[in-house]
Amino acid sequence: MKLPNPTPAALNEALPDSPIASATRALPAGAWLEEFEVEKIIGEGSVAIVYAARDRALAVRVAIAEYMPARLAQRNDEAQVTPRTSAQADAFAKGLKTFINETRTLARCDHPSLVRIMRLWEANANSLPRHAALPG
């Protein structure tokens, strides 16, 4: 039996037994993502973990959103974000594509109420897209 693909609303439902930004899901403080150094977790939703970080090249603070869907993803020993099971791979890939497309859409917006997207990149075997934004 094939289960239906999760809807965006279903992916945004909270997991009652999931600790916020558990150690196995989040990057640790001090982790480096290219020129960005992770300082701390500032939020976690059902689709992404948001970190406060410092751009060491420009000496500015940024926020980094990492695709990490709570129901679908896990972090392996190499820090790659992967589907929890092979059965979830398709939903994971579709969510990843949506995350990237939404980031690109947001990057085209220019409004004082929105964060400014500075950069989008994928790392760790195409499994770990992130975007960096200046605080609004």
Secondary structure, DSSP 8 states (H G I E B T S, - for coil): -------HHHHTS--TT--TT-TTTS--TT-EETTEEEEEEEEE-SSEEEEEEEETTTTEEEEEEEE--TTTEEE-TTS-EEESSGGGHHHHHHHHHHHHHHHHHHHT---TTS-EEEEEEEETTTTEEEEEEE--
